[in-house]
Amino acid sequence: MSRSTDLIHHAYLPPAEFEAPQVGVFKASTVIFPNVAAMRTREWMDKSAYTYGLHGTPTTFTLEERLATLEGGKHCILAPSGLAAIAHVDFALLKTGDEVLIPDNAYAPNKSLAEGELAQFGITHQVYDPLDVNDLAARITPRTRLVWLEAAGSVTMEFPDLVALVQLCKARGVLCALDNTWGAGLAFNAFDLTPGHGEVGVDLTIHALTKYPSGGGDVLMGSIVTRSDELARVLKLSHMRLGTGVGPNDAEMVLRSLASMPLRYKAQDMAARTLAACCTSQTAFSQVLHPALTSSPGHEHWQQLCVTSQEPEGLAAGIFSVVIDARFPAHQVDAFCDSLKLFKIGYSWGGPMSLVMPYNLGTSRTRSTAHMKCGRVVRFCIGLEDVNDLQRDIAQALHAGGLLP
Ligand SMILES: *Cc1c(COP(=O)(O)O)cnc(C)c1O
């Protein structure tokens, strides 16, 4: 045998009884079948066998199983990003003539996808007011196939009456999908919203693993979780056709971080609440948007869902926004953000470094935002720094930006 052939067929046996706690990185496009009969009979739709790298490896199957458990679902499919998970759900479930309903405070690219590719495919969308169950009810028609939900909403953090919205979708026979990035499978159980009082749950969740599950600000990944065998089948078929797999190195990074996620989530939650409470006493901030604050829109719904006997303080993601008093012009809001030293200007959240981002809602919202004070919105994503340092940073930036009385 030639050296090149020998190199490829060099004997290799995976280490037996190598029981390390951490899952290995299994890399493959090709998976070898012992014979043609095995190739023909191996099932690629479920996790009973390996067929091709794109359809799963021990590394990705393990991550999928852990995420399904985390979120209280049964099946999980990984996607290359949180947005790819949203797109996968849309492409798998919607066809020409269908309509999808999206909350006004949804993760903005969810709406952009509907305005772009979905419109091109003849799929229409409507934007509903997440704080008004009647508004959603009025928009559901026989063409409505899917309702997106988000709790809390992006940037403005309104917490919807998720139980009522889900019950409405069930009553009207419409599928509902929750962007579960904020709750991360920890703050509430999306598939069992009213434990002990009958099963009220969403049909499927997507999760930007880029945020808390990764926790490092260095991986992009998403997941789709469902309890339904039928939905899992439809999503898996689309997965086969769309070919959106994830790399095993990235999957292993998420597996590594997943174990510490509940601790990180709580630490960032506590720090965010401390800072949000401090912000309420700053006159430059006319409103502080954090669902655990009684003054925040939808606080009672957050309380209903996220405060439990196991978590009497409730759980919330380490993220909140402030409305800068309308007397300050845009350039001063920018100056405030620029003056922050520890909070870096950047998208995403859930990593060790605190981030800040100013938003101009005028360009992104279509429904009434009467529940909000006028002014520009600045979002803070809390990292793992010492909370006192972060508090001092906000104070010095208010001073440097000229936002103090
Ligand atoms: C970040 C985010 C996404 C998208 O995740 P990516 O991995 O960045 O594509 C989706 N939904 C919410 C709520 C997010 O915060």
The ligand as an ORCA input file, in Angstrom:
! r2SCAN-3c Opt
* xyz 0 1
  C     -29.293     38.011     19.585
  C     -30.688     37.606     19.459
  C     -31.110     36.815     18.389
  C     -30.203     36.404     17.258
  O     -29.102     35.668     17.660
  P     -27.780     35.632     16.742
  O     -27.115     34.389     17.177
  O     -27.026     36.888     17.048
  O     -28.248     35.571     15.331
  C     -32.442     36.448     18.347
  N     -33.308     36.841     19.299
  C     -32.937     37.604     20.337
  C     -33.956     37.994     21.351
  C     -31.618     38.020     20.456
  O     -31.269     38.800     21.485
*
